[in-house]
Amino acid sequence: MVDLVSLVVHIIIQSIIIAPILWIAGRGLADKENVKFFDAIWIVVLGNLITYLLVYLLAGVIPYLGVLASVLNLVIWLGLIKHFFKTGWFKALAIAIMAIIVFIILALVLSFLGFGVAFITGVL
């Protein structure tokens, strides 16, 4: 059974946390005129929706979904970054890696301020 409330809450929290980080990483590595904040929000929303639906649909068909789901998730997110930020695959990968690095730095700074556990787990 699909829990729509938890999916919507998850997408909202992910959009609040990840979209600005993705936008900052994109502005640093891609052409600034192609990287818009609203596009970063779309990447997060669509990435979460597509991943959730894909895992939900494949979970009944493929019993051990772990590695396949991770690879598909990576390709989906890179494809969304590539499409919305109008870059190539390698630049999309660089933006994703930079976003992860910025996220880790931000999580560390917030953890020193006492917000780390809530920020890292996505329970702001």
N, C-alpha and C positions, 0 to 999 in steps of 0.2 A: 504494500500500500504506500502510495506517495504521500508524504507529509508536506503539504503545500505551505503551511505556516512556517515550519522550520526551514524550508527552502527559501522562502521570501526573506526571512530574518537573516539567514546565512548570506544571501546575495547583498542585502543592505549593509551588513557589517563588513563584508569583503569589499564592497564598493567604497565605503568610507575609509578603509585602511589601505587597500591595495591600489586603487585608482590614482590617488595623488603620487604614490611612490612610482608607479608605472609611468605616469606622465612626466615626472622629474627625470627618470632614467631615459625616456624617449626624447625629451628636450635636449638632454646632454649628448645623445648619440645619433639622432636622426635629424633630418631637416626640420627646423623649428616651425616652418609654415605647414608641414604635414602632421605635426603632433599637436592635437587639440585635447583639452581636458575631457570634453564630452566623449571623444573617441576612446580615451582611457577607461571611462565609465562603461562604455559599450563593450569593450574587450572583457572587462571583469564580469559584467552581467551575462554576456553570451558565453564566455568561457565556463562560468559556473553552471549555467543552464544546460549547455551541450554536454558537459562532463557528467552532470547529474543524470540526465536522460540516457546517455550512452551506458553508464554503469548500471542504471536501473533496468534498461532493456537487455543488456548482455549478461546480467547477473543470473538470470534464469536459464540462459543458454550455455554459458561457460562457467563451470563450477569454480575454477581457480583463476580469478580475473586479475590478480595482482600486477604482474609485469606487463601484461597486455594493456591494462587500464592505465598504467603509468606512462607507457609509450604513447598511447592514443591521447592522453591528457596533454603531454608535452607537445605533440604535433598540433593539437587543436589550439593550444594557447599561442604557440609560435605562429601558426597560420593566421590567427586573429591579429596578433601584433603586426605581422607582415602586411596584412590587408589594410588595417586602419591607419597605420603609421607610414604606409607606402614605402616599405623597405624590402630588402632581400632576406633570405633565410638566415644568413650569417649575422646580419645586422639585427634581425629579430632575436636571435639567440643572445647576442651581446646585450641588447636591451633587457632581456629577461634576466640574464646574469647580473647586470648592473642593478636591476630592481631588487633582486635578492640581496645583494650586498647593501644597498641603501636600507632595505627592510631590517637586516640584521643590525646595522649600526643604529638605526632608530630604536629598535627593540632593546639594545644594550643601554642606550641613553635613557630610555624610559624606565628600564629596570633599575638603574641607579637612582632614579627619582621615585621609585616605589610603584610604578605602573607596569612592570615587566611581565608578570604572570598573566594579567588580564589582556595585555596587548598581544602577547605571543599566542595565546590560546584563542584570540578573537572574541573575547567576552568583555568588550569595553563597557 
